[in-house]
Amino acid sequence: MIRALLISAGLLAALSACEEPTPVTSDGDAVQQRAVEAQTARRRTGAEIQERMLHREVQASYVCVGGDRLTVDFDNAREMATVRNSMGQAFDLHLERAETGIWYRASGNELRGEGTTAVWTVRNRDPVECRAVD
């Protein structure tokens, strides 16, 4: 009886292997549809996205009034941000608790913001308004 089941299973496997594979089309619409299906099949939940953001670095670029450009590396796991200006100077700042938006500061330097705007303050200078860019 067991031998007959094994033979039947083997025959089914052999028959299914003989089937023609579904042809894969490479026209634009078919490729786009497969990409959409692949993305839909594995969408991250809100908790997964939040977990990734809390434990990784995120980089943002800002253009400030007066033409200075800032690159900010937010290291969420360490609760720090490194701000680099156009002249190559780097400032390591520590996360502060803000009611809304972001707030990092250390040694008289400070980056505060919400949404796409931020205010950059360097020790002994007036604060400068900045805007996030792509």
N, C-alpha and C positions, 0 to 999 in steps of 0.2 A: 504494500500500500504506500509506504513512504517512498519507495523507489519510483512508483508511478507518479507521485506528486512532484518529485524532483525532475523527472523526465518532462512532465507537462510544463513545469516552470522554465526549464531549459528551452523547450520549443517556443514558448511565448516570448522569451528574451530574444531568441534567434529571429522570430518573425517581426518583432518590433524593430530590430536592428536593420531590417530590409526596407523599412519605410523610407520614402524620399524625405530628406530634410526640407523644412520650409525655406524657400529662397529668401535671402536677405536683400532687400532693395536698397539702393544707395541714392535714391532721388531725395531732394531737399525736404519734402514734406514727410517722407517716411523716417528720415534721420531725426528730424525735429520731433516727430511723434514719439520715437523710441527714447529720446532724451527727456521729454516730458514725463513719460511713464516711469523712467528710471528715477527721476527726482521725486515723483509722487510716491513711489514705492518706499522711499526712505526719507521722510521728512522728520527733522528733529523736533522734539517737543520743546515747549518753552523752558522747562526745567533743564533739559540738556543744553540748550543755548546759553542759559544763565550760568550753568556749571562751566562751560567752555570759556565764557567771558571772564569769570572770576579767577580762572587759573591759567590765563595766558596773557601774552602781551598784545597790546593794540597800539597801532601807530596812527597819529593824526598830524596833518599839516595845517598851519595857520598863516595867513598873510595879515600883517598888522599895519595900522595907520603909520605912515612914515616909510613904508616899504620893507620893514624887517620881515623875514620869513622864519617861522618856528616849526621845528619838527619835534613832536612829543611822543615818546615811547611810554605808554601806560603799562606798568607791570602790576597787574591786579593781584597776583599771588603775594607779592611783597608789599603791596599798598604804597607804591612809589611811582613817580613819573620822572623821566629825564627829559628836560627841555634843552634843545640845541638851537641856537640862533644862526643867522646868516654868516656870522664871523667864525663859526665853529666852536663857540663857547658852550659848555654843557653845564647844566644846573640840575642836581638831584634834589627832588622835592618829595616830601612825605604827605600822604593822604590825610586830610582833615575831614571831619564829619560836617557836611553841609546839609541844610534843609532840602535844597534842590540843587541839581547840577553837580559840578565838580569843584573841588578846592584842594589844592596842593600848595605846600609852602615849606620853606627852610631858609635860614640865614638871611632873612629880610627879602627873599624872593618869593613871588606868589603867582600862581595861575588859578584863576577862578572863571567859571563859565557855565553856560547852560545852552543846550541846543548847539547851534553853529557859531555862537559868539563866545568870546573869552576876553578877559582882561589880564594882561601880563605886566607884572610889576617887578622891576629889578631894583635892588637896594639902592637908595639915594637917588632914584629917578622917578619921574611922574609915571603913573600907570598908562598903558597903551592898549587901545581896543584892537582886537584881532578877530578874524573871521576864518572859519574852517574852510579848506578847499580840498578838492579831490586829489 
